[in-house]
Amino acid sequence: MPQPRKIKRDIHETQTQIIARQLKTLRKKQGLTQVQLAEKVGLTQNAIAAYEVGRVHIVDVTLVDLAKALKVSTDELLGVKTTKVQTKNMSLRLMKRMHAIDALPEPTKKYILKTIDDGIKANKRA
């Protein structure tokens, strides 16, 4: 099992802290424990804990594995801000709601999206 690499205290510590915060936030949004996330990526709970406090630097392969396990892009895990592109026919109000739903824990998100899907299907039948 890969072991986390300790980092030197330098310029990169700021980015490491951003990634650490993002990892913890995204894991909690998915409703996962450190143990569950560790099992998904083949690491130990101690490694996940070390990553989440920024004690160690996440290597690129592990970063990709974590992003896949959390079902997010590596940019999101890295805390990279992307420009928001407004969909031509979608209202700002609807987009805000969709972003709010996307930020919810996975079980809650699935419940809400299923409810929306059911409403759409019922409307098509009517």
URGINOR-V174909 format. One record per pair of residues at least 24 apart in sequence whose ideal C-beta (glycine too) atoms are under 6 Angstrom apart, sorted by the first residue. I is the first residue (numbers start at 1). J is the second residue. Records with the same first field share a line. If there is no record, write none. Layout:
I = J  J
This chain:
4 = 47  50  56
5 = 56  57
6 = 56
7 = 57
16 = 54  57
17 = 54
18 = 79
19 = 78
20 = 52  54
22 = 77  79
23 = 51  52
24 = 52
26 = 70  72
29 = 105
30 = 70  106
31 = 105  106  107
40 = 69
41 = 65  66  69
